[in-house]
């Protein structure tokens, strides 16, 4: 039995109509109306006005024809036509919502699961865009959990150490209460997550391994990619490295610094300054991190860049992206998803700033899909992310955005954005996202599911405190033992001289 919610009255057009509300209905509710030519037509309640009579405006979505194409009705509705709440099956069929895949959450206002196809995410890229505090990293965590459940390899660029919490199950009482609604249970992914630090264990004690770049036999081209050098400085570097190659089979950055310091050119000082800064970071090693270890089936490698300065972070992203792209083209690593958090720092829009990592990320955005390299781009500043990268993302997940520049950037870069959508994203409630995906007929609002794992570092902080306390306790024990040993020596010396 269909649930009656009102009767058409007032303005009636091919794309929308008004109706007098007589039943329970809410904004963004899905309704259906009978059309003599085309059958049942699906619509969405765009607005509700409380006046003498409660009225609502419906935007028409359409109907599926015999070929399975979404079509608009061929004629307008009659006044006095009944408006019904759309049943679940009709909503799913018309919108193209399928079962199975990457579970994002529930259709807003309905108990209808919304899934994304795993292949689309990896082959056609995805972006998550929102203002600060709107839940972009939380939503990214949901996608990452789903990809881990499907054993998709993940490589996560994490500037602030947010994703280490994937290791721990969600202990939030409030979120655990919501899990039944979404049909999930708490889970940690410690067995699937490996955290790398480009810094060291004293700065990032929660990391599992050090991340290092190959520092043996650095070529002029590699250093040119890393250092902002002029032609004159490049000439000095080229001459020095050729000189080293004539003397040694293997050489390090120390050898390059020594050779450059022997140069009589005044250009050498800036080169030495840059080389010493790179050396001091400790990022170069004769035992670098292997790309084959970073990208493994069923594993997520997190590059936790806490403690690394911004320029070094860009350098790391450049080197990682360049190497994984080449490795994927050669088939040395499996198809995988590259997650870039704070993407505006690593592929900024032209005119804002420069980043050494920009070009390689543009290349991955445009060519990565051909080689099974998916890109998940996350940012709270859509206007500052390279528009060429954003436009290559076929799946868009947009949470609340209020900055006028960011909204304009979304309107210019995304085909589905309209003036109505612009207003929509300004008032999206917390935890709800606007989703546009190739497999779904039109953008929809999704109540994003709660996370199975911990979010935002609640578990991380406890882990770090425990490790810090352990380190401090061991340090105090060593200090105490050293003092005891020094005391014994002093006593022994005293006895000798008496």
Residue pairs with C-beta under 8 A, 6 or more apart in sequence:
2 32
2 84
2 85
2 87
3 23
3 84
3 85
4 22
4 23
4 82
4 83
4 84
5 19
5 21
5 22
5 23
5 24
5 25
5 29
5 31
5 83
5 84
5 85
6 19
6 20
6 21
6 22
6 23
6 25
6 56
6 82
6 83
7 19
7 20
7 22
7 80
7 81
7 82
7 83
8 17
8 18
8 19
8 33
8 77
8 78
8 79
8 80
8 81
8 82
8 83
9 18
9 19
9 20
9 55
9 79
9 80
10 17
10 18
10 19
10 55
11 17
11 18
12 18
12 76
12 77
12 79
13 76
14 60
14 72
14 73
14 75
14 76
15 59
15 60
15 72
16 43
16 46
16 57
16 58
16 59
16 60
17 33
17 43
17 57
17 58
17 60
17 76
17 77
18 55
18 56
18 57
18 58
19 55
19 56
19 58
19 83
20 53
20 54
20 55
21 48
21 53
21 54
21 55
21 56
23 85
25 31
25 45
25 48
25 56
25 85
26 45
26 48
26 109
27 45
27 46
27 47
27 48
28 44
28 45
28 108
28 109
28 445
29 44
29 45
29 85
29 109
30 42
30 43
30 44
30 45
30 61
30 85
30 86
30 91
30 109
30 110
31 42
31 43
31 44
31 45
31 58
31 83
31 84
31 85
31 86
32 40
32 41
32 42
32 43
32 83
32 84
32 85
32 86
32 87
32 90
33 40
33 41
33 43
33 58
33 77
33 81
33 82
33 83
33 84
34 40
34 41
34 81
34 82
35 41
35 63
35 73
35 75
35 77
36 75
37 73
37 74
37 75
38 63
38 71
38 73
38 74
39 63
40 63
40 90
41 60
41 61
41 62
41 63
41 73
41 77
42 60
42 61
42 62
42 63
42 86
42 90
42 91
42 94
42 95
43 58
43 59
43 60
43 61
44 58
44 59
44 61
45 56
45 57
45 58
46 56
46 57
46 58
46 59
46 420
47 56
47 57
48 54
48 55
48 56
48 57
49 55
49 56
49 57
58 83
59 420
60 72
60 73
61 70
61 94
61 95
61 441
61 442
62 70
62 71
62 72
62 73
62 94
63 70
63 71
63 73
63 94
64 70
64 71
64 93
64 94
65 71
70 94
70 96
70 441
70 442
88 110
88 111
88 112
91 97
91 107
91 110
91 112
92 98
92 112
94 441
95 107
95 440
95 441
95 442
95 444
96 439
96 440
96 441
97 107
97 112
97 113
97 114
97 115
97 440
98 115
98 117
98 439
99 113
99 115
100 115
101 115
101 116
101 117
101 118
102 115
102 116
102 117
102 118
102 121
102 143
102 146
102 147
102 150
103 113
103 114
103 115
103 146
103 184
103 449
104 114
104 115
104 116
104 142
104 143
104 146
104 397
104 433
104 435
104 446
104 448
104 449
105 113
105 114
105 142
105 182
105 433
105 446
105 447
105 448
105 449
106 112
106 113
106 114
106 181
106 182
106 446
106 447
106 449
107 113
107 114
107 444
107 445
107 446
107 447
108 432
108 444
108 445
108 446
108 447
109 445
109 447
113 183
114 435
114 440
114 444
114 446
116 126
116 143
116 395
116 437
116 439
117 439
118 147
118 150
118 152
120 394
120 395
120 437
120 438
120 439
121 143
121 147
121 337
121 374
121 376
121 395
122 152
122 335
122 336
122 337
122 369
122 372
122 373
122 374
123 369
123 372
123 374
124 369
124 374
124 393
124 394
124 395
124 438
125 365
125 368
125 369
125 374
125 375
125 376
125 377
125 392
125 393
125 394
125 395
126 143
126 374
126 375
126 376
126 377
126 393
126 394
126 395
126 396
126 397
127 343
127 376
127 377
127 378
127 379
127 390
127 393
127 395
127 396
127 397
128 136
128 139
128 140
128 143
128 376
128 377
128 378
128 379
128 397
128 398
128 399
129 136
129 378
129 379
129 380
129 382
129 385
129 390
129 396
129 397
129 398
129 399
129 401
129 406
129 410
130 136
130 139
130 380
130 398
130 399
130 400
130 401
131 380
131 399
131 400
131 401
131 402
131 403
131 406
132 380
134 380
134 399
134 400
134 401
134 428
134 430
135 399
135 430
135 431
135 433
135 448
136 378
136 379
136 380
136 399
137 162
137 163
137 341
137 378
137 455
137 456
138 448
138 451
138 455
138 456
139 397
139 399
139 433
139 448
140 339
140 341
140 376
140 378
141 163
141 165
141 166
141 451
141 453
141 455
142 448
142 449
142 451
143 376
144 154
144 156
144 163
144 166
144 300
144 339
145 166
145 187
145 189
145 451
145 452
145 453
147 154
147 337
148 154
148 166
148 189
148 192
148 193
148 298
148 300
151 297
151 298
152 335
152 336
152 337
153 295
153 296
153 297
153 298
153 299
153 300
153 333
153 334
153 335
153 336
153 337
154 299
154 300
154 301
154 336
154 337
154 339
155 294
155 295
155 300
155 301
155 303
155 320
155 324
155 336
155 337
155 338
155 339
156 163
156 300
156 301
156 302
156 303
156 339
156 341
157 303
157 305
157 317
157 320
157 338
157 339
157 340
157 341
157 346
158 164
158 302
158 303
158 304
158 305
158 341
159 305
159 306
159 313
159 341
159 342
159 345
160 305
160 306
160 341
160 342
161 204
161 206
161 304
161 305
161 306
161 457
161 460
162 341
162 456
162 457
163 300
163 302
163 304
163 341
164 193
164 195
164 206
164 302
164 304
164 457
164 460
165 453
165 454
165 455
165 456
165 457
165 458
165 459
165 460
166 188
166 189
166 193
166 300
166 302
166 453
166 454
167 188
167 189
167 190
167 193
167 195
167 453
167 454
167 459
168 188
168 190
168 453
168 454
168 459
168 463
169 186
169 187
169 188
169 452
169 453
169 454
170 176
170 179
170 186
170 187
170 450
170 451
170 452
170 453
170 454
170 455
171 186
171 454
171 458
171 459
172 454
172 455
172 458
175 450
175 451
176 186
178 450
179 185
179 186
179 450
179 452
182 449
182 450
184 449
184 450
184 452
185 452
186 452
186 453
187 452
187 453
188 453
188 454
189 300
189 453
192 298
192 299
192 300
193 299
193 300
193 302
194 208
194 209
194 299
194 300
194 301
194 302
195 204
195 206
195 207
195 208
195 209
195 302
195 304
196 207
196 208
196 209
196 210
196 211
196 289
196 294
196 301
196 302
196 303
196 304
197 203
197 204
197 207
197 209
197 210
197 211
197 304
197 305
197 306
197 307
198 210
198 211
198 212
198 281
198 283
198 303
198 305
198 307
198 308
198 312
198 316
199 282
199 305
199 306
199 307
199 308
200 210
200 282
200 307
201 207
201 210
202 471
203 306
203 307
204 304
204 306
204 307
205 464
205 467
205 468
205 471
206 304
206 460
206 463
206 464
206 467
207 304
209 289
210 289
211 283
211 289
211 303
211 316
212 282
212 283
212 284
212 285
212 287
212 288
212 289
213 283
213 284
213 285
213 288
213 289
213 316
213 319
214 284
214 285
214 286
214 288
215 252
215 253
215 284
215 285
215 286
215 288
216 250
216 251
216 252
216 286
217 250
217 251
218 241
218 253
218 256
218 284
219 241
220 234
220 237
220 238
220 241
223 229
223 237
223 241
223 256
223 275
224 234
224 237
225 318
225 356
226 278
226 315
226 318
226 356
227 271
227 274
227 275
227 278
228 274
229 237
229 270
229 271
229 274
230 267
232 265
232 267
233 267
233 270
233 271
235 267
236 260
236 263
236 265
236 267
236 268
236 271
237 256
237 260
237 271
239 263
240 256
240 259
240 260
240 262
240 263
241 256
241 259
243 259
244 251
244 255
244 256
244 259
245 251
248 255
252 284
252 286
253 275
253 278
253 279
253 284
254 279
256 275
257 272
257 275
257 276
257 279
260 268
260 271
260 272
260 275
261 268
261 272
278 284
281 308
281 312
283 312
283 315
283 316
291 323
291 324
291 327
291 332
291 333
292 327
292 332
292 333
293 301
294 301
294 320
294 324
295 301
295 324
295 327
295 333
295 334
295 336
296 334
297 334
303 316
303 320
305 312
305 313
305 316
308 316
310 345
313 345
313 346
314 345
314 346
314 355
314 356
314 357
315 356
315 357
317 340
317 346
317 357
317 361
318 356
318 357
318 360
321 338
321 357
321 360
321 361
321 364
322 360
324 333
324 336
324 338
324 373
325 360
325 363
325 364
325 368
325 371
325 373
327 333
328 335
328 336
328 368
328 371
328 372
328 373
329 371
334 372
335 371
335 372
335 373
335 374
336 372
336 373
336 374
337 374
337 375
337 376
338 364
338 368
338 373
338 374
338 375
338 376
339 376
339 378
340 346
340 347
340 361
340 375
340 376
340 377
340 378
341 378
342 378
342 379
342 380
343 361
343 377
343 378
343 379
343 385
343 389
344 352
344 379
344 380
344 381
344 384
344 385
345 355
346 355
346 357
346 358
346 361
347 355
347 357
347 358
347 361
347 362
347 365
347 377
347 385
347 386
347 389
348 354
348 355
348 358
348 384
348 385
348 386
349 383
349 384
349 385
349 386
349 387
349 409
350 386
352 384
358 386
361 375
361 386
361 389
362 386
362 388
362 389
364 373
364 375
365 375
365 377
365 388
365 389
365 392
365 393
366 388
366 392
368 374
368 375
375 389
375 392
375 393
377 385
377 389
377 390
377 393
379 385
381 403
381 406
382 390
382 401
382 406
382 409
382 410
382 413
383 403
383 405
383 406
383 408
383 409
385 409
387 409
387 412
387 413
390 409
390 413
390 414
391 413
391 414
394 437
394 438
395 435
395 436
395 437
395 438
396 414
396 416
396 434
396 435
396 436
396 437
397 433
397 434
397 435
398 410
398 425
398 428
398 433
398 434
398 435
398 436
399 425
399 428
399 432
399 433
399 434
400 425
400 426
400 427
400 428
400 429
400 430
401 407
401 410
401 425
401 426
402 426
407 422
407 425
407 426
410 417
410 422
410 425
411 417
411 422
414 436
416 436
416 442
416 443
421 434
421 443
424 434
424 445
425 434
428 434
428 445
431 447
431 448
432 445
432 446
432 447
432 448
433 445
433 446
433 448
434 443
434 444
434 445
434 446
435 443
435 444
435 445
435 446
436 443
454 460
